[in-house]
Amino acid sequence: MLGGIGAGANSTASMAILSSMGSKQREKYIGWGEAACGVGLLFGPLMGAGLYDIGGYIMPFATFGKLH
């Protein structure tokens, strides 16, 4: 439940920040933000499942943990 509240607050705050950008560029920034979210929701589970098949449970965490 706490994760859902946090995700909702994050989504709301992100849109508020994007909509406060310059008035001429506002639609472009919101579009890029929504596109990035959509691509992440599309490819994230696919990449996670592929890594799970390759190396088991720990592989997705080890792969993306090393990127940061």
DSSP file (Angstrom, degrees, kcal/mol; ACC not computed):
  #  RESIDUE AA STRUCTURE BP1 BP2  ACC     N-H-->O    O-->H-N    N-H-->O    O-->H-N    TCO  KAPPA ALPHA  PHI   PSI    X-CA   Y-CA   Z-CA
    1    1 A M     >        0   0    0      0, 0.0     4,-2.0     0, 0.0     5,-0.2   0.000 360.0 360.0 360.0 -40.4    0.0    0.0    0.0
    2    2 A L  H  >  +     0   0    0      1,-0.2     4,-2.3     2,-0.2     5,-0.2   0.881 360.0  53.7 -64.7 -36.9    2.8    2.4    0.8
    3    3 A G  H  > S+     0   0    0      1,-0.2     4,-2.5     2,-0.2    -1,-0.2   0.877 107.4  51.2 -63.8 -37.8    4.4    1.6   -2.6
    4    4 A G  H  > S+     0   0    0      2,-0.2     4,-2.2     1,-0.2    -2,-0.2   0.890 109.8  48.9 -66.4 -40.0    1.2    2.6   -4.3
    5    5 A I  H  X S+     0   0    0     -4,-2.0     4,-2.3     2,-0.2    -2,-0.2   0.923 113.0  48.2 -64.5 -43.7    0.9    5.8   -2.5
    6    6 A G  H  X S+     0   0    0     -4,-2.3     4,-2.4     2,-0.2    -2,-0.2   0.898 111.0  50.0 -63.9 -41.1    4.5    6.6   -3.3
    7    7 A A  H  X S+     0   0    0     -4,-2.5     4,-2.4     2,-0.2    -1,-0.2   0.899 111.6  49.0 -65.2 -40.2    4.0    5.7   -7.0
    8    8 A G  H  X S+     0   0    0     -4,-2.2     4,-2.2     2,-0.2    -2,-0.2   0.902 112.5  47.4 -65.4 -40.5    1.0    8.0   -7.2
    9    9 A A  H  X S+     0   0    0     -4,-2.3     4,-2.6     2,-0.2    -2,-0.2   0.886 111.7  51.2 -67.4 -38.1    2.8   10.8   -5.5
   10   10 A N  H  X S+     0   0    0     -4,-2.4     4,-2.5     2,-0.2    -2,-0.2   0.920 110.9  47.8 -64.3 -44.4    5.8   10.4   -7.9
   11   11 A S  H  X S+     0   0    0     -4,-2.4     4,-2.1     2,-0.2    -2,-0.2   0.920 114.1  46.6 -63.0 -44.2    3.5   10.4  -11.0
   12   12 A T  H  X S+     0   0    0     -4,-2.2     4,-2.0     1,-0.2    -2,-0.2   0.917 113.7  47.7 -65.2 -44.0    1.7   13.5   -9.8
   13   13 A A  H  X S+     0   0    0     -4,-2.6     4,-2.3     2,-0.2    -2,-0.2   0.891 110.0  53.3 -65.7 -38.9    4.9   15.3   -8.9
   14   14 A S  H  X S+     0   0    0     -4,-2.5     4,-2.6     1,-0.2    -1,-0.2   0.921 110.2  46.9 -62.4 -43.9    6.5   14.4  -12.2
   15   15 A M  H  X S+     0   0    0     -4,-2.1     4,-2.4     2,-0.2    -1,-0.2   0.876 110.9  52.6 -66.2 -36.6    3.6   15.8  -14.2
   16   16 A A  H  X S+     0   0    0     -4,-2.0     4,-0.8     2,-0.2    -2,-0.2   0.911 111.8  45.7 -65.0 -41.3    3.6   19.0  -12.1
   17   17 A I  H >< S+     0   0    0     -4,-2.3     3,-0.7     1,-0.2     4,-0.2   0.931 114.2  48.1 -67.0 -45.0    7.3   19.5  -12.7
   18   18 A L  H >< S+     0   0    0     -4,-2.6     3,-1.2     1,-0.2    -2,-0.2   0.880 110.4  51.4 -63.7 -37.8    6.9   18.8  -16.5
   19   19 A S  H 3< S+     0   0    0     -4,-2.4    -1,-0.2     1,-0.2    -2,-0.2   0.657 100.9  63.0 -76.1 -13.4    3.9   21.2  -16.8
   20   20 A S  T << S+     0   0    0     -4,-0.8    -1,-0.2    -3,-0.7    -2,-0.2   0.464  82.1 106.6 -88.1   0.4    5.8   24.0  -15.1
   21   21 A M  S <  S-     0   0    0     -3,-1.2     5,-0.2    -4,-0.2    -3,-0.0  -0.116  91.5 -51.5 -66.7 174.6    8.4   24.1  -17.9
   22   22 A G    >>  -     0   0    0      1,-0.1     4,-1.0     3,-0.1     3,-0.7  -0.132  52.2-123.6 -51.0 142.1    8.3   26.9  -20.4
   23   23 A S  T 34 S+     0   0    0      1,-0.3     4,-0.3     2,-0.2    -1,-0.1   0.792 109.3  52.4 -64.3 -28.5    4.9   27.5  -22.0
   24   24 A K  T 34 S+     0   0    0      1,-0.2    -1,-0.3     2,-0.1     4,-0.2   0.804 119.0  34.8 -75.8 -27.7    6.2   27.0  -25.5
   25   25 A Q  T <> S+     0   0    0     -3,-0.7     4,-2.2     1,-0.1     5,-0.2   0.396  86.7 103.8-105.9   0.7    7.8   23.7  -24.8
   26   26 A R  H  X S+     0   0    0     -4,-1.0     4,-2.3     1,-0.2     5,-0.2   0.891  81.4  47.3 -55.2 -48.3    5.3   22.3  -22.2
   27   27 A E  H  > S+     0   0    0     -4,-0.3     4,-2.4     1,-0.2    -1,-0.2   0.874 111.1  52.5 -64.6 -37.0    3.6   19.8  -24.6
   28   28 A K  H  > S+     0   0    0     -3,-0.2     4,-2.5     2,-0.2    -1,-0.2   0.929 110.7  46.9 -64.7 -44.6    6.9   18.5  -25.9
   29   29 A Y  H  X S+     0   0    0     -4,-2.2     4,-2.3     2,-0.2    -2,-0.2   0.905 113.3  47.9 -66.0 -41.2    8.2   17.8  -22.3
   30   30 A I  H  X S+     0   0    0     -4,-2.3     4,-2.6    -5,-0.2     5,-0.2   0.912 111.8  51.1 -65.3 -41.2    5.1   16.1  -21.3
   31   31 A G  H  X S+     0   0    0     -4,-2.4     4,-2.4    -5,-0.2    -2,-0.2   0.915 110.8  47.5 -61.4 -44.1    5.1   14.0  -24.4
   32   32 A W  H  X S+     0   0    0     -4,-2.5     4,-2.4     2,-0.2    -1,-0.2   0.896 112.2  50.5 -65.1 -39.3    8.7   12.9  -23.9
   33   33 A G  H  X S+     0   0    0     -4,-2.3     4,-2.0     2,-0.2    -2,-0.2   0.919 112.8  45.1 -63.8 -44.2    7.9   12.1  -20.2
   34   34 A E  H  X S+     0   0    0     -4,-2.6     4,-2.4     2,-0.2    -2,-0.2   0.884 112.7  51.6 -67.6 -38.2    4.9   10.0  -21.1
   35   35 A A  H  X S+     0   0    0     -4,-2.4     4,-2.6    -5,-0.2     5,-0.2   0.915 109.6  49.4 -64.5 -42.7    6.8    8.3  -24.0
   36   36 A A  H  X S+     0   0    0     -4,-2.4     4,-2.2     2,-0.2    -2,-0.2   0.895 111.3  49.6 -63.7 -39.6    9.7    7.4  -21.6
   37   37 A C  H  X S+     0   0    0     -4,-2.0     4,-2.3     2,-0.2    -2,-0.2   0.921 111.9  48.4 -63.8 -44.0    7.3    6.0  -19.1
   38   38 A G  H  X S+     0   0    0     -4,-2.4     4,-1.7     2,-0.2    -2,-0.2   0.905 111.5  48.9 -63.4 -42.7    5.5    3.9  -21.8
   39   39 A V  H  X S+     0   0    0     -4,-2.6     4,-2.9     2,-0.2     5,-0.4   0.900 111.7  50.3 -64.9 -40.6    8.8    2.5  -23.1
   40   40 A G  H  X S+     0   0    0     -4,-2.2     4,-2.1     1,-0.2    -2,-0.2   0.905 111.3  47.5 -64.1 -41.1    9.9    1.6  -19.6
   41   41 A L  H  < S+     0   0    0     -4,-2.3    -1,-0.2     2,-0.2    -2,-0.2   0.797 116.3  46.2 -69.9 -27.3    6.7   -0.2  -18.9
   42   42 A L  H  X S+     0   0    0     -4,-1.7     4,-0.5    -5,-0.2    -2,-0.2   0.932 124.4  27.1 -78.7 -48.7    6.9   -2.0  -22.2
   43   43 A F  H  X S+     0   0    0     -4,-2.9     4,-2.8    -5,-0.1     5,-0.3   0.683 104.1  76.5 -94.0 -18.9   10.5   -3.1  -22.2
   44   44 A G  H  X S+     0   0    0     -4,-2.1     4,-2.5    -5,-0.4     5,-0.2   0.952 100.6  40.2 -58.8 -54.1   11.2   -3.3  -18.4
   45   45 A P  H  > S+     0   0    0      0, 0.0     4,-2.6     0, 0.0    -1,-0.2   0.867 115.1  54.1 -64.3 -33.9    9.4   -6.6  -17.8
   46   46 A L  H  X S+     0   0    0     -4,-0.5     4,-2.2     2,-0.2    -2,-0.2   0.934 111.9  43.3 -64.0 -45.9   10.7   -8.0  -21.1
   47   47 A M  H  X S+     0   0    0     -4,-2.8     4,-2.5     2,-0.2     5,-0.2   0.905 114.1  51.2 -66.7 -41.0   14.3   -7.3  -20.1
   48   48 A G  H  X S+     0   0    0     -4,-2.5     4,-2.1    -5,-0.3    -2,-0.2   0.905 111.2  47.5 -62.7 -42.0   13.8   -8.6  -16.6
   49   49 A A  H  X S+     0   0    0     -4,-2.6     4,-2.2     2,-0.2    -1,-0.2   0.900 111.6  50.9 -67.0 -40.1   12.3  -11.8  -17.8
   50   50 A G  H  X S+     0   0    0     -4,-2.2     4,-1.8     1,-0.2    -2,-0.2   0.925 111.9  46.4 -63.1 -44.0   15.1  -12.3  -20.3
   51   51 A L  H  X S+     0   0    0     -4,-2.5     4,-2.7     1,-0.2     5,-0.3   0.859 110.0  54.4 -66.4 -34.7   17.8  -11.7  -17.6
   52   52 A Y  H  X S+     0   0    0     -4,-2.1     4,-2.3    -5,-0.2    -1,-0.2   0.908 108.0  49.7 -64.2 -41.3   15.9  -14.1  -15.3
   53   53 A D  H  < S+     0   0    0     -4,-2.2    -2,-0.2     2,-0.2    -1,-0.2   0.866 114.9  45.1 -64.4 -36.1   16.0  -16.8  -17.9
   54   54 A I  H  < S+     0   0    0     -4,-1.8    -2,-0.2    -5,-0.2    -1,-0.2   0.942 134.9   5.7 -73.8 -48.7   19.7  -16.3  -18.5
   55   55 A G  H  < S-     0   0    0     -4,-2.7     3,-0.4     1,-0.3     4,-0.2   0.343  97.2-117.8-126.5   7.9   21.0  -16.1  -14.9
   56   56 A G    ><  -     0   0    0     -4,-2.3     3,-0.8    -5,-0.3    -1,-0.3  -0.384  62.7 -29.7  87.2-167.5   18.2  -16.8  -12.5
   57   57 A Y  T 3> S+     0   0    0      1,-0.2     4,-0.5     2,-0.1    -1,-0.2   0.830 134.4  48.0 -59.8 -38.4   16.6  -14.7   -9.8
   58   58 A I  H 3> S+     0   0    0     -3,-0.4     4,-2.8     1,-0.2     5,-0.2   0.718  90.5  82.4 -79.9 -20.6   19.7  -12.6   -9.0
   59   59 A M  H <> S+     0   0    0     -3,-0.8     4,-2.7     1,-0.2     5,-0.2   0.882  89.5  48.1 -59.4 -46.4   20.6  -11.7  -12.6
   60   60 A P  H  > S+     0   0    0      0, 0.0     4,-2.2     0, 0.0     5,-0.3   0.911 116.0  45.7 -60.8 -38.9   18.2   -8.7  -13.1
   61   61 A F  H  X S+     0   0    0     -4,-0.5     4,-1.9     2,-0.2    -2,-0.2   0.909 114.5  47.0 -69.6 -41.6   19.3   -7.2   -9.8
   62   62 A A  H  X S+     0   0    0     -4,-2.8     4,-1.3     2,-0.2    -1,-0.2   0.894 113.4  49.5 -66.7 -39.3   23.0   -7.7  -10.4
   63   63 A T  H  X S+     0   0    0     -4,-2.7     4,-0.5    -5,-0.2     3,-0.2   0.960 118.9  34.9 -65.5 -52.1   22.8   -6.3  -14.0
   64   64 A F  H  < S+     0   0    0     -4,-2.2     4,-0.4    -5,-0.2    -1,-0.2   0.721 112.6  60.9 -80.6 -20.5   20.9   -3.1  -13.2
   65   65 A G  H >< S+     0   0    0     -4,-1.9     3,-0.6    -5,-0.3    -1,-0.2   0.820 102.2  53.1 -70.8 -30.9   22.6   -2.7   -9.8
   66   66 A K  H 3< S+     0   0    0     -4,-1.3    -1,-0.2    -3,-0.2    -2,-0.2   0.681  97.3  66.9 -77.2 -18.1   26.0   -2.5  -11.6
   67   67 A L  T 3<        0   0    0     -4,-0.5    -1,-0.2     1,-0.2    -2,-0.2   0.712 360.0 360.0 -75.0 -19.7   24.7    0.3  -13.9
   68   68 A H    <         0   0    0     -3,-0.6    -1,-0.2    -4,-0.4    -2,-0.2   0.437 360.0 360.0-104.5 360.0   24.4    2.8  -11.0
